[in-house]
Amino acid sequence: MNILVFGYNGQVATELRALSNEQTQITALGRSDADLTDPAACAAAIAAYEPDAVINAAAYTAVDRAEEEEELALRINADAPAAMALACAAQAIPLVTISTDYVFSGTGQAPWQPQDVTGPIGAYGRTKLAGERAVVSAGGAWAVLRTSWVVSAHGNNFVKTMLRLGVERDELNVVDDQIGGPTGAAEIAQACITIAQALKADPSRSGIYHFAGAPDTSWAEFARTIFDKAGIECTVNGIPSSEYPTPAARPLNSRMDCTKTTEVFGIKRPDWGESLDDILAELGRKP
């Protein structure tokens, strides 16, 4: 199966490239190959490569900066996926696009289900939701895979930030009222491939799905586990989000119900502790 991936150096795209083999050949496109600010170029790439499936692992993910650059974020997170979806539908090619828990309001404590009413509280979430709607409306064989708290040994993410700060400081203040599931990029990449293969065989499985690590935890508790597993002595003080203001509000409740993903594709929620072990080993940070 030949899979065309939009994105090259991002966390999930990097892991997708690592999964390329004789049975599943991955062709990843960077910005020089297909600029997501040019939706027509994305559609043209799909026509040129004629893949068996497409995975969109590229996005504008600067949550705070999106508050000032919403038009640019919308072009990358909505207009580009819209062009991809239309091109894929026209050629009967399945499309898997990655979305986020930020499409929800973050209220309450119940895990969000795919069919729940959306209500993003910031520009990033609004642009990702617009992208979801464009993919759904295009028809064809498609899947929107919402995930959360993505981490890996690559790029910028919470694990790498904590490893850096943990050795620089004796204690850190980390928010403890935002709850969600840290998710390894490697596990997201494998899930995307599994879903793409399933959609190729049975387009009726098209839909919106959730995929997040288990169990649900807070950022503060996640930080404590990172330090414990990495053998770093750094005290984590849990604080409310109100004491760590950011330009864009973060959802307090990022819990995601992944039951549908397991039922339809047989993909279970990954244990983020095991994902963290793999990340630390790759970074050479296991004690």
TORNU-84929 format. One record per residue (C-alpha): x, y, z; residue in three letters; residue number from 1. Coordinates in steps of 0.1 Angstrom, whole numbers, padded with zeros to 4 digits. Example, Ala and Ser with C-alpha at 12.3 -4.5 7.8 and 13.67 -1.06 7.14 Angstrom:
// TORNU-84929
east = 0123 | north = -0045 | up = 0078 | r = Ala | k = 1;
east = 0137 | north = -0011 | up = 0071 | r = Ser | k = 2;
***
This chain:
// TORNU-84929
east = 0000 | north = 0000 | up = 0000 | r = Met | k = 1;
east = 0014 | north = 0034 | up = -0010 | r = Asn | k = 2;
east = 0005 | north = 0062 | up = 0015 | r = Ile | k = 3;
east = 0010 | north = 0098 | up = 0008 | r = Leu | k = 4;
east = 0017 | north = 0118 | up = 0040 | r = Val | k = 5;
east = 0014 | north = 0156 | up = 0042 | r = Phe | k = 6;
east = 0040 | north = 0167 | up = 0068 | r = Gly | k = 7;
east = 0076 | north = 0156 | up = 0071 | r = Tyr | k = 8;
east = 0093 | north = 0169 | up = 0102 | r = Asn | k = 9;
east = 0064 | north = 0170 | up = 0126 | r = Gly | k = 10;
east = 0060 | north = 0145 | up = 0154 | r = Gln | k = 11;
east = 0035 | north = 0122 | up = 0138 | r = Val | k = 12;
east = 0050 | north = 0126 | up = 0103 | r = Ala | k = 13;
east = 0084 | north = 0116 | up = 0116 | r = Thr | k = 14;
east = 0070 | north = 0085 | up = 0131 | r = Glu | k = 15;
east = 0050 | north = 0077 | up = 0099 | r = Leu | k = 16;
east = 0083 | north = 0079 | up = 0079 | r = Arg | k = 17;
east = 0098 | north = 0054 | up = 0104 | r = Ala | k = 18;
east = 0071 | north = 0029 | up = 0096 | r = Leu | k = 19;
east = 0077 | north = 0028 | up = 0059 | r = Ser | k = 20;
east = 0084 | north = -0007 | up = 0046 | r = Asn | k = 21;
east = 0079 | north = -0029 | up = 0016 | r = Glu | k = 22;
east = 0042 | north = -0036 | up = 0025 | r = Gln | k = 23;
east = 0034 | north = 0000 | up = 0035 | r = Thr | k = 24;
east = 0054 | north = 0025 | up = 0016 | r = Gln | k = 25;
east = 0053 | north = 0060 | up = 0030 | r = Ile | k = 26;
east = 0060 | north = 0091 | up = 0009 | r = Thr | k = 27;
east = 0061 | north = 0122 | up = 0031 | r = Ala | k = 28;
east = 0058 | north = 0157 | up = 0017 | r = Leu | k = 29;
east = 0075 | north = 0187 | up = 0033 | r = Gly | k = 30;
east = 0067 | north = 0223 | up = 0028 | r = Arg | k = 31;
east = 0089 | north = 0225 | up = -0004 | r = Ser | k = 32;
east = 0069 | north = 0196 | up = -0019 | r = Asp | k = 33;
east = 0034 | north = 0208 | up = -0009 | r = Ala | k = 34;
east = 0029 | north = 0241 | up = 0009 | r = Asp | k = 35;
east = -0002 | north = 0239 | up = 0030 | r = Leu | k = 36;
east = -0008 | north = 0277 | up = 0026 | r = Thr | k = 37;
east = -0015 | north = 0267 | up = -0011 | r = Asp | k = 38;
east = -0044 | north = 0243 | up = -0010 | r = Pro | k = 39;
east = -0043 | north = 0238 | up = -0048 | r = Ala | k = 40;
east = -0007 | north = 0225 | up = -0044 | r = Ala | k = 41;
east = -0020 | north = 0199 | up = -0020 | r = Cys | k = 42;
east = -0047 | north = 0187 | up = -0044 | r = Ala | k = 43;
east = -0021 | north = 0187 | up = -0072 | r = Ala | k = 44;
east = 0003 | north = 0165 | up = -0052 | r = Ala | k = 45;
east = -0024 | north = 0139 | up = -0046 | r = Ile | k = 46;
east = -0032 | north = 0138 | up = -0084 | r = Ala | k = 47;
east = 0005 | north = 0135 | up = -0092 | r = Ala | k = 48;
east = 0014 | north = 0107 | up = -0068 | r = Tyr | k = 49;
east = -0018 | north = 0087 | up = -0072 | r = Glu | k = 50;
east = -0015 | north = 0070 | up = -0037 | r = Pro | k = 51;
east = -0036 | north = 0043 | up = -0023 | r = Asp | k = 52;
east = -0044 | north = 0065 | up = 0008 | r = Ala | k = 53;
east = -0035 | north = 0099 | up = 0022 | r = Val | k = 54;
east = -0027 | north = 0109 | up = 0057 | r = Ile | k = 55;
east = -0027 | north = 0146 | up = 0067 | r = Asn | k = 56;
east = -0002 | north = 0149 | up = 0095 | r = Ala | k = 57;
east = 0006 | north = 0185 | up = 0089 | r = Ala | k = 58;
east = -0011 | north = 0214 | up = 0107 | r = Ala | k = 59;
east = -0006 | north = 0249 | up = 0122 | r = Tyr | k = 60;
east = -0002 | north = 0240 | up = 0159 | r = Thr | k = 61;
east = 0011 | north = 0272 | up = 0175 | r = Ala | k = 62;
east = -0019 | north = 0275 | up = 0198 | r = Val | k = 63;
east = -0010 | north = 0309 | up = 0213 | r = Asp | k = 64;
east = 0002 | north = 0325 | up = 0181 | r = Arg | k = 65;
east = -0030 | north = 0314 | up = 0163 | r = Ala | k = 66;
east = -0049 | north = 0340 | up = 0183 | r = Glu | k = 67;
east = -0031 | north = 0366 | up = 0162 | r = Glu | k = 68;
east = -0027 | north = 0346 | up = 0130 | r = Glu | k = 69;
east = -0061 | north = 0329 | up = 0127 | r = Glu | k = 70;
east = -0064 | north = 0336 | up = 0090 | r = Glu | k = 71;
east = -0031 | north = 0318 | up = 0084 | r = Leu | k = 72;
east = -0041 | north = 0290 | up = 0107 | r = Ala | k = 73;
east = -0074 | north = 0286 | up = 0089 | r = Leu | k = 74;
east = -0057 | north = 0283 | up = 0056 | r = Arg | k = 75;
east = -0034 | north = 0255 | up = 0068 | r = Ile | k = 76;
east = -0059 | north = 0238 | up = 0092 | r = Asn | k = 77;
east = -0091 | north = 0241 | up = 0071 | r = Ala | k = 78;
east = -0085 | north = 0252 | up = 0035 | r = Asp | k = 79;
east = -0057 | north = 0227 | up = 0029 | r = Ala | k = 80;
east = -0075 | north = 0197 | up = 0043 | r = Pro | k = 81;
east = -0106 | north = 0207 | up = 0023 | r = Ala | k = 82;
east = -0086 | north = 0206 | up = -0009 | r = Ala | k = 83;
east = -0071 | north = 0173 | up = 0001 | r = Met | k = 84;
east = -0105 | north = 0158 | up = 0009 | r = Ala | k = 85;
east = -0121 | north = 0169 | up = -0024 | r = Leu | k = 86;
east = -0091 | north = 0155 | up = -0044 | r = Ala | k = 87;
east = -0093 | north = 0122 | up = -0025 | r = Cys | k = 88;
east = -0130 | north = 0119 | up = -0029 | r = Ala | k = 89;
east = -0128 | north = 0125 | up = -0066 | r = Ala | k = 90;
east = -0102 | north = 0098 | up = -0070 | r = Gln | k = 91;
east = -0117 | north = 0073 | up = -0045 | r = Ala | k = 92;
east = -0087 | north = 0076 | up = -0022 | r = Ile | k = 93;
east = -0092 | north = 0073 | up = 0016 | r = Pro | k = 94;
east = -0081 | north = 0102 | up = 0037 | r = Leu | k = 95;
east = -0071 | north = 0102 | up = 0073 | r = Val | k = 96;
east = -0067 | north = 0136 | up = 0089 | r = Thr | k = 97;
east = -0055 | north = 0143 | up = 0125 | r = Ile | k = 98;
east = -0075 | north = 0167 | up = 0146 | r = Ser | k = 99;
east = -0076 | north = 0177 | up = 0183 | r = Thr | k = 100;
east = -0094 | north = 0178 | up = 0216 | r = Asp | k = 101;
east = -0093 | north = 0216 | up = 0212 | r = Tyr | k = 102;
east = -0125 | north = 0214 | up = 0191 | r = Val | k = 103;
east = -0144 | north = 0210 | up = 0224 | r = Phe | k = 104;
east = -0151 | north = 0235 | up = 0251 | r = Ser | k = 105;
east = -0131 | north = 0217 | up = 0278 | r = Gly | k = 106;
east = -0160 | north = 0219 | up = 0303 | r = Thr | k = 107;
east = -0172 | north = 0192 | up = 0327 | r = Gly | k = 108;
east = -0154 | north = 0160 | up = 0336 | r = Gln | k = 109;
east = -0170 | north = 0134 | up = 0313 | r = Ala | k = 110;
east = -0148 | north = 0121 | up = 0284 | r = Pro | k = 111;
east = -0157 | north = 0136 | up = 0251 | r = Trp | k = 112;
east = -0174 | north = 0113 | up = 0226 | r = Gln | k = 113;
east = -0170 | north = 0118 | up = 0188 | r = Pro | k = 114;
east = -0206 | north = 0129 | up = 0184 | r = Gln | k = 115;
east = -0206 | north = 0154 | up = 0212 | r = Asp | k = 116;
east = -0214 | north = 0191 | up = 0205 | r = Val | k = 117;
east = -0182 | north = 0210 | up = 0197 | r = Thr | k = 118;
east = -0174 | north = 0244 | up = 0211 | r = Gly | k = 119;
east = -0137 | north = 0255 | up = 0207 | r = Pro | k = 120;
east = -0125 | north = 0283 | up = 0230 | r = Ile | k = 121;
east = -0097 | north = 0296 | up = 0209 | r = Gly | k = 122;
east = -0085 | north = 0302 | up = 0173 | r = Ala | k = 123;
east = -0066 | north = 0270 | up = 0170 | r = Tyr | k = 124;
east = -0096 | north = 0249 | up = 0179 | r = Gly | k = 125;
east = -0119 | north = 0269 | up = 0156 | r = Arg | k = 126;
east = -0095 | north = 0263 | up = 0126 | r = Thr | k = 127;
east = -0092 | north = 0226 | up = 0133 | r = Lys | k = 128;
east = -0130 | north = 0223 | up = 0136 | r = Leu | k = 129;
east = -0134 | north = 0241 | up = 0103 | r = Ala | k = 130;
east = -0110 | north = 0215 | up = 0088 | r = Gly | k = 131;
east = -0130 | north = 0186 | up = 0102 | r = Glu | k = 132;
east = -0162 | north = 0200 | up = 0087 | r = Arg | k = 133;
east = -0146 | north = 0204 | up = 0053 | r = Ala | k = 134;
east = -0134 | north = 0168 | up = 0053 | r = Val | k = 135;
east = -0168 | north = 0155 | up = 0063 | r = Val | k = 136;
east = -0186 | north = 0175 | up = 0037 | r = Ser | k = 137;
east = -0163 | north = 0164 | up = 0009 | r = Ala | k = 138;
east = -0176 | north = 0128 | up = 0011 | r = Gly | k = 139;
east = -0156 | north = 0098 | up = -0001 | r = Gly | k = 140;
east = -0137 | north = 0075 | up = 0024 | r = Ala | k = 141;
east = -0124 | north = 0096 | up = 0053 | r = Trp | k = 142;
east = -0116 | north = 0096 | up = 0090 | r = Ala | k = 143;
east = -0110 | north = 0124 | up = 0113 | r = Val | k = 144;
east = -0088 | north = 0112 | up = 0142 | r = Leu | k = 145;
east = -0089 | north = 0135 | up = 0172 | r = Arg | k = 146;
east = -0061 | north = 0131 | up = 0196 | r = Thr | k = 147;
east = -0045 | north = 0150 | up = 0225 | r = Ser | k = 148;
east = -0013 | north = 0159 | up = 0243 | r = Trp | k = 149;
east = 0010 | north = 0146 | up = 0216 | r = Val | k = 150;
east = 0046 | north = 0136 | up = 0227 | r = Val | k = 151;
east = 0076 | north = 0120 | up = 0211 | r = Ser | k = 152;
east = 0114 | north = 0121 | up = 0210 | r = Ala | k = 153;
east = 0111 | north = 0146 | up = 0181 | r = His | k = 154;
east = 0102 | north = 0183 | up = 0178 | r = Gly | k = 155;
east = 0089 | north = 0204 | up = 0207 | r = Asn | k = 156;
east = 0066 | north = 0188 | up = 0232 | r = Asn | k = 157;
east = 0059 | north = 0186 | up = 0269 | r = Phe | k = 158;
east = 0082 | north = 0156 | up = 0276 | r = Val | k = 159;
east = 0113 | north = 0173 | up = 0261 | r = Lys | k = 160;
east = 0105 | north = 0206 | up = 0278 | r = Thr | k = 161;
east = 0102 | north = 0188 | up = 0312 | r = Met | k = 162;
east = 0135 | north = 0169 | up = 0307 | r = Leu | k = 163;
east = 0153 | north = 0202 | up = 0299 | r = Arg | k = 164;
east = 0137 | north = 0222 | up = 0328 | r = Leu | k = 165;
east = 0140 | north = 0193 | up = 0353 | r = Gly | k = 166;
east = 0178 | north = 0194 | up = 0352 | r = Val | k = 167;
east = 0179 | north = 0232 | up = 0353 | r = Glu | k = 168;
east = 0157 | north = 0237 | up = 0384 | r = Arg | k = 169;
east = 0150 | north = 0222 | up = 0417 | r = Asp | k = 170;
east = 0112 | north = 0227 | up = 0415 | r = Glu | k = 171;
east = 0086 | north = 0235 | up = 0388 | r = Leu | k = 172;
east = 0051 | north = 0248 | up = 0389 | r = Asn | k = 173;
east = 0029 | north = 0228 | up = 0365 | r = Val | k = 174;
east = -0009 | north = 0231 | up = 0361 | r = Val | k = 175;
east = -0029 | north = 0203 | up = 0377 | r = Asp | k = 176;
east = -0065 | north = 0212 | up = 0367 | r = Asp | k = 177;
east = -0061 | north = 0203 | up = 0330 | r = Gln | k = 178;
east = -0069 | north = 0166 | up = 0326 | r = Ile | k = 179;
east = -0063 | north = 0145 | up = 0295 | r = Gly | k = 180;
east = -0045 | north = 0116 | up = 0279 | r = Gly | k = 181;
east = -0008 | north = 0120 | up = 0268 | r = Pro | k = 182;
east = -0005 | north = 0103 | up = 0234 | r = Thr | k = 183;
east = 0027 | north = 0090 | up = 0218 | r = Gly | k = 184;
east = 0032 | north = 0102 | up = 0182 | r = Ala | k = 185;
east = 0044 | north = 0067 | up = 0173 | r = Ala | k = 186;
east = 0011 | north = 0052 | up = 0184 | r = Glu | k = 187;
east = -0009 | north = 0079 | up = 0165 | r = Ile | k = 188;
east = 0011 | north = 0071 | up = 0134 | r = Ala | k = 189;
east = 0004 | north = 0034 | up = 0136 | r = Gln | k = 190;
east = -0033 | north = 0041 | up = 0143 | r = Ala | k = 191;
east = -0035 | north = 0063 | up = 0111 | r = Cys | k = 192;
east = -0020 | north = 0035 | up = 0090 | r = Ile | k = 193;
east = -0044 | north = 0010 | up = 0104 | r = Thr | k = 194;
east = -0074 | north = 0032 | up = 0098 | r = Ile | k = 195;
east = -0062 | north = 0041 | up = 0062 | r = Ala | k = 196;
east = -0059 | north = 0004 | up = 0054 | r = Gln | k = 197;
east = -0094 | north = -0003 | up = 0069 | r = Ala | k = 198;
east = -0110 | north = 0025 | up = 0049 | r = Leu | k = 199;
east = -0094 | north = 0013 | up = 0017 | r = Lys | k = 200;
east = -0111 | north = -0021 | up = 0023 | r = Ala | k = 201;
east = -0144 | north = -0007 | up = 0036 | r = Asp | k = 202;
east = -0152 | north = 0030 | up = 0031 | r = Pro | k = 203;
east = -0184 | north = 0026 | up = 0052 | r = Ser | k = 204;
east = -0161 | north = 0029 | up = 0083 | r = Arg | k = 205;
east = -0157 | north = 0066 | up = 0075 | r = Ser | k = 206;
east = -0163 | north = 0089 | up = 0105 | r = Gly | k = 207;
east = -0149 | north = 0109 | up = 0134 | r = Ile | k = 208;
east = -0128 | north = 0089 | up = 0159 | r = Tyr | k = 209;
east = -0109 | north = 0096 | up = 0191 | r = His | k = 210;
east = -0075 | north = 0083 | up = 0201 | r = Phe | k = 211;
east = -0057 | north = 0092 | up = 0233 | r = Ala | k = 212;
east = -0033 | north = 0077 | up = 0258 | r = Gly | k = 213;
east = -0045 | north = 0061 | up = 0290 | r = Ala | k = 214;
east = -0051 | north = 0066 | up = 0318 | r = Pro | k = 215;
east = -0062 | north = 0102 | up = 0320 | r = Asp | k = 216;
east = -0040 | north = 0124 | up = 0341 | r = Thr | k = 217;
east = -0030 | north = 0160 | up = 0348 | r = Ser | k = 218;
east = 0000 | north = 0178 | up = 0334 | r = Trp | k = 219;
east = 0015 | north = 0180 | up = 0369 | r = Ala | k = 220;
east = 0012 | north = 0143 | up = 0374 | r = Glu | k = 221;
east = 0026 | north = 0136 | up = 0340 | r = Phe | k = 222;
east = 0056 | north = 0158 | up = 0348 | r = Ala | k = 223;
east = 0062 | north = 0139 | up = 0380 | r = Arg | k = 224;
east = 0061 | north = 0106 | up = 0361 | r = Thr | k = 225;
east = 0086 | north = 0119 | up = 0335 | r = Ile | k = 226;
east = 0110 | north = 0129 | up = 0363 | r = Phe | k = 227;
east = 0106 | north = 0096 | up = 0381 | r = Asp | k = 228;
east = 0112 | north = 0075 | up = 0350 | r = Lys | k = 229;
east = 0142 | north = 0097 | up = 0339 | r = Ala | k = 230;
east = 0158 | north = 0097 | up = 0373 | r = Gly | k = 231;
east = 0155 | north = 0135 | up = 0377 | r = Ile | k = 232;
east = 0152 | north = 0151 | up = 0411 | r = Glu | k = 233;
east = 0128 | north = 0180 | up = 0406 | r = Cys | k = 234;
east = 0098 | north = 0188 | up = 0428 | r = Thr | k = 235;
east = 0065 | north = 0195 | up = 0409 | r = Val | k = 236;
east = 0041 | north = 0219 | up = 0425 | r = Asn | k = 237;
east = 0006 | north = 0216 | up = 0411 | r = Gly | k = 238;
east = -0010 | north = 0249 | up = 0403 | r = Ile | k = 239;
east = -0044 | north = 0260 | up = 0388 | r = Pro | k = 240;
east = -0044 | north = 0272 | up = 0352 | r = Ser | k = 241;
east = -0054 | north = 0307 | up = 0365 | r = Ser | k = 242;
east = -0018 | north = 0310 | up = 0379 | r = Glu | k = 243;
east = -0003 | north = 0302 | up = 0345 | r = Tyr | k = 244;
east = -0020 | north = 0326 | up = 0320 | r = Pro | k = 245;
east = -0015 | north = 0321 | up = 0283 | r = Thr | k = 246;
east = -0027 | north = 0341 | up = 0253 | r = Pro | k = 247;
east = -0050 | north = 0312 | up = 0243 | r = Ala | k = 248;
east = -0071 | north = 0294 | up = 0269 | r = Ala | k = 249;
east = -0065 | north = 0257 | up = 0273 | r = Arg | k = 250;
east = -0094 | north = 0232 | up = 0278 | r = Pro | k = 251;
east = -0096 | north = 0219 | up = 0314 | r = Leu | k = 252;
east = -0112 | north = 0187 | up = 0303 | r = Asn | k = 253;
east = -0094 | north = 0169 | up = 0275 | r = Ser | k = 254;
east = -0106 | north = 0134 | up = 0284 | r = Arg | k = 255;
east = -0116 | north = 0115 | up = 0253 | r = Met | k = 256;
east = -0138 | north = 0085 | up = 0249 | r = Asp | k = 257;
east = -0120 | north = 0062 | up = 0225 | r = Cys | k = 258;
east = -0146 | north = 0033 | up = 0225 | r = Thr | k = 259;
east = -0157 | north = 0038 | up = 0189 | r = Lys | k = 260;
east = -0121 | north = 0036 | up = 0177 | r = Thr | k = 261;
east = -0116 | north = 0002 | up = 0195 | r = Thr | k = 262;
east = -0150 | north = -0012 | up = 0183 | r = Glu | k = 263;
east = -0145 | north = -0002 | up = 0146 | r = Val | k = 264;
east = -0108 | north = -0007 | up = 0141 | r = Phe | k = 265;
east = -0096 | north = -0028 | up = 0170 | r = Gly | k = 266;
east = -0073 | north = 0000 | up = 0181 | r = Ile | k = 267;
east = -0070 | north = 0002 | up = 0219 | r = Lys | k = 268;
east = -0060 | north = 0033 | up = 0239 | r = Arg | k = 269;
east = -0022 | north = 0031 | up = 0244 | r = Pro | k = 270;
east = -0006 | north = 0031 | up = 0278 | r = Asp | k = 271;
east = 0012 | north = 0065 | up = 0279 | r = Trp | k = 272;
east = 0036 | north = 0052 | up = 0305 | r = Gly | k = 273;
east = 0048 | north = 0026 | up = 0280 | r = Glu | k = 274;
east = 0050 | north = 0053 | up = 0253 | r = Ser | k = 275;
east = 0070 | north = 0075 | up = 0277 | r = Leu | k = 276;
east = 0094 | north = 0046 | up = 0283 | r = Asp | k = 277;
east = 0100 | north = 0043 | up = 0246 | r = Asp | k = 278;
east = 0105 | north = 0081 | up = 0242 | r = Ile | k = 279;
east = 0130 | north = 0082 | up = 0271 | r = Leu | k = 280;
east = 0149 | north = 0053 | up = 0257 | r = Ala | k = 281;
east = 0151 | north = 0069 | up = 0222 | r = Glu | k = 282;
east = 0164 | north = 0101 | up = 0238 | r = Leu | k = 283;
east = 0189 | north = 0081 | up = 0259 | r = Gly | k = 284;
east = 0173 | north = 0094 | up = 0291 | r = Arg | k = 285;
east = 0166 | north = 0062 | up = 0309 | r = Lys | k = 286;
east = 0184 | north = 0060 | up = 0343 | r = Pro | k = 287;
***
